[in-house]
Amino acid sequence: MSKNLATKQPDYLTNVDNTLGNENVSADDLSIPEIKLMQSMSNELKKTHAKYIPDAKVGDITVGSDVFDEVFVTNLYYKKEYPIFDDNRGMVGNFKTRAAAEAYLAEQGLSTASNRIVETATHACLHVNAEGKALGPAIIRMSSTKLRVSNDWNAEITKTNVPRFASVWKLTPVEQSNAKGSWYNYSIENVGYPDEDTFNFAKAQYESIAPSSAAA
């Protein structure tokens, strides 16, 4: 790095519009951290995997590469998706309907035995701290046994009688089991409301990701 380059933001940039040059960058063009609940088979727990997180263990919640025992969010927007995963748990593609996913497999000549279509509830969220202050956008994807949790969460959100993003929810891990084994799921609790600044930020985030008809 050149010794002539400033390493702190110069004063002349203080009041400059920071959106300049980013006019064509939408939410779809940004890398958004995923909130994930660690299971015994999670790639983040495998030392040889590119996604390995050294401090993570089974039952932890990760946001990107950060590890938590509980996470607070406001829920911005919900949609159902149908991603396809291969045998290595890699995402092959993501589709709005199961029919579209099935059509893609047929068009590409991909085996349905080694490429699974997974019904997934996707919650776009704003990660906040315990005081409800915004930390940044995040995505939660719920499939399999988490679909029931997703449905229950949606039902509880509708009972708040405020915009979807106007309440703060605490996510904690809870162990579940059946005859096939045990795993971790989410326990989700409504813990209150964000302050006005966080609400306004959440509203802006919602408007940036929701279809124009929904955000109008």
matplotlib code that plots the C-alpha trace (Angstrom):
import matplotlib.pyplot as plt

x = [0.0, 1.3, 2.4, 0.6, -2.9, -5.0, -6.1, -8.9, -11.8, -10.9, -13.1, -14.0, -16.0, -18.1, -21.1, -20.8, -23.8, -22.6, -25.1, -23.2, -21.9, -24.1, -27.3, -27.4, -26.6, -29.8, -30.4, -29.9, -26.3, -25.2, -23.8, -26.1, -25.1, -27.2, -28.4, -27.9, -28.5, -25.5, -26.3, -23.9, -23.6, -23.2, -20.3, -19.3, -18.3, -16.0, -12.4, -11.6, -14.6, -14.3, -17.2, -15.5, -16.0, -13.5, -15.5, -18.9, -20.3, -23.6, -26.5, -24.9, -26.4, -24.1, -24.6, -22.1, -18.9, -20.0, -21.2, -24.1, -26.1, -29.1, -30.0, -32.4, -34.0, -36.8, -38.5, -38.7, -40.1, -41.2, -41.3, -41.3, -38.5, -37.5, -33.7, -32.0, -29.1, -26.6, -25.0, -22.4, -25.0, -24.1, -26.9, -27.5, -30.2, -33.1, -36.6, -39.9, -42.0, -41.4, -42.6, -39.9, -37.2, -38.4, -38.4, -34.8, -33.7, -35.4, -33.9, -30.4, -30.7, -29.9, -30.7, -33.5, -31.7, -28.6, -30.3, -32.9, -35.6, -36.1, -39.2, -37.8, -39.3, -37.0, -37.2, -35.3, -34.4, -32.6, -30.1, -30.3, -28.7, -30.4, -31.4, -33.0, -30.2, -29.6, -26.5, -27.2, -29.4, -29.5, -31.4, -32.9, -33.8, -36.1, -36.8, -37.8, -38.7, -38.2, -41.1, -43.5, -41.5, -41.7, -45.5, -45.9, -43.7, -45.7, -48.9, -47.4, -46.2, -49.8, -51.0, -48.9, -51.1, -48.1, -45.9, -44.0, -40.7, -42.0, -41.3, -38.1, -37.8, -35.4, -34.2, -32.7, -31.8, -33.9, -33.1, -35.7, -35.7, -37.6, -37.0, -34.4, -32.3, -32.0, -31.4, -31.7, -34.6, -35.4, -37.5, -38.8, -40.1, -41.5, -39.5, -40.7, -40.4, -37.4, -36.7, -37.8, -34.4, -34.2, -37.9, -37.2, -34.0, -36.0, -38.7, -36.1, -34.5, -38.0, -38.7, -35.4, -36.2, -39.9, -41.6, -42.5, -46.2, -45.8, -43.5, -45.8]
y = [0.0, 3.5, 5.5, 8.5, 7.0, 8.1, 5.2, 7.3, 8.9, 12.4, 15.3, 16.2, 12.9, 13.5, 15.0, 13.4, 11.3, 7.7, 6.2, 7.8, 5.1, 2.4, 3.3, -0.1, -2.1, -3.7, -6.1, -9.0, -7.8, -7.9, -10.7, -11.1, -13.2, -16.3, -17.1, -20.8, -23.3, -25.7, -29.4, -32.3, -32.5, -28.7, -27.8, -25.1, -27.7, -29.6, -28.6, -29.4, -27.5, -24.0, -22.8, -24.1, -21.8, -22.7, -21.5, -23.0, -26.2, -28.2, -26.1, -22.7, -20.1, -18.5, -15.2, -15.4, -16.4, -15.0, -17.4, -16.8, -18.7, -16.5, -14.1, -11.1, -10.1, -8.1, -10.0, -8.0, -10.2, -13.8, -16.0, -19.7, -21.0, -24.4, -24.7, -27.8, -29.3, -31.9, -34.8, -32.4, -30.1, -27.5, -25.4, -26.2, -23.5, -21.7, -21.6, -19.9, -23.1, -26.8, -27.1, -24.8, -26.7, -30.0, -28.5, -27.4, -30.9, -32.3, -29.7, -30.3, -34.0, -34.1, -37.1, -36.6, -39.2, -37.0, -33.6, -32.9, -30.2, -28.7, -26.8, -23.8, -20.9, -17.9, -15.0, -11.8, -10.2, -7.4, -8.7, -6.5, -6.6, -7.3, -3.7, -3.7, -1.7, -2.7, -4.8, -5.6, -7.6, -11.4, -14.3, -17.3, -20.4, -22.9, -26.4, -29.9, -29.7, -25.9, -25.4, -25.8, -23.2, -20.9, -21.3, -20.6, -17.6, -16.2, -16.7, -14.9, -12.0, -11.5, -11.2, -8.2, -5.9, -3.8, -4.0, -7.3, -5.5, -3.6, -6.2, -7.9, -11.6, -13.7, -17.0, -19.6, -23.3, -26.1, -29.8, -32.1, -35.8, -38.7, -42.4, -41.4, -39.2, -35.7, -32.3, -28.6, -26.3, -22.7, -21.4, -18.0, -15.4, -11.9, -9.7, -6.2, -3.4, -1.7, 2.0, 4.5, 4.7, 0.9, 0.7, 3.3, 1.4, -1.9, -0.2, 1.0, -2.5, -4.0, -1.5, -2.4, -6.2, -6.4, -6.5, -3.0, -3.8, -4.8, -1.9, 0.8]
z = [0.0, -0.9, 2.1, 0.5, 0.9, 3.8, 6.0, 7.7, 6.0, 5.0, 6.2, 2.6, 2.4, 5.5, 3.8, 0.4, -0.8, -0.2, -2.8, -5.7, -8.1, -6.5, -8.4, -10.1, -6.9, -5.6, -2.7, -5.2, -5.8, -2.2, -0.1, 2.9, 5.9, 6.6, 10.1, 10.6, 13.4, 13.7, 13.3, 13.6, 9.8, 9.2, 6.9, 9.2, 11.8, 9.4, 9.7, 6.0, 4.6, 3.2, 5.4, 8.6, 11.6, 14.3, 17.3, 16.2, 17.8, 17.5, 18.7, 18.1, 15.9, 13.4, 11.5, 8.7, 10.6, 14.0, 16.6, 19.1, 21.7, 20.9, 18.1, 17.9, 14.6, 13.1, 10.3, 7.2, 4.4, 3.8, 0.7, -0.1, -2.3, -3.8, -3.9, -5.3, -3.4, -4.6, -2.7, -1.3, 0.1, -2.5, -4.0, -7.6, -8.2, -6.4, -7.8, -6.9, -7.4, -7.2, -10.8, -11.9, -10.0, -11.4, -14.9, -14.4, -13.4, -16.5, -18.8, -17.4, -17.3, -13.6, -11.5, -8.9, -6.7, -6.2, -6.5, -3.9, -4.2, -0.7, 0.2, 2.0, 4.0, 3.5, 6.1, 5.2, 8.5, 10.2, 12.7, 15.9, 19.3, 22.6, 22.8, 19.4, 17.6, 14.0, 13.2, 9.5, 7.1, 7.3, 5.8, 7.6, 5.6, 7.2, 5.8, 7.0, 10.7, 10.7, 8.4, 11.3, 13.2, 10.2, 10.0, 13.7, 13.5, 10.6, 12.6, 15.7, 13.5, 12.2, 15.8, 16.5, 14.4, 13.4, 10.2, 10.0, 10.7, 13.8, 16.4, 17.8, 18.1, 20.0, 18.4, 20.7, 20.0, 21.4, 21.1, 19.5, 18.8, 17.4, 16.7, 14.0, 16.2, 17.7, 16.2, 17.0, 16.1, 16.8, 19.7, 18.7, 21.2, 20.7, 23.0, 22.1, 19.6, 18.0, 18.6, 16.0, 14.2, 13.9, 12.7, 10.0, 9.0, 8.9, 6.8, 4.3, 4.2, 3.6, 0.7, -0.9, -1.1, -1.4, -4.8, -5.9, -5.6, -2.0, -1.0, -2.6]

ax = plt.figure().add_subplot(projection="3d")
ax.plot(x, y, z, "-o")
ax.set_aspect("equal")
plt.show()
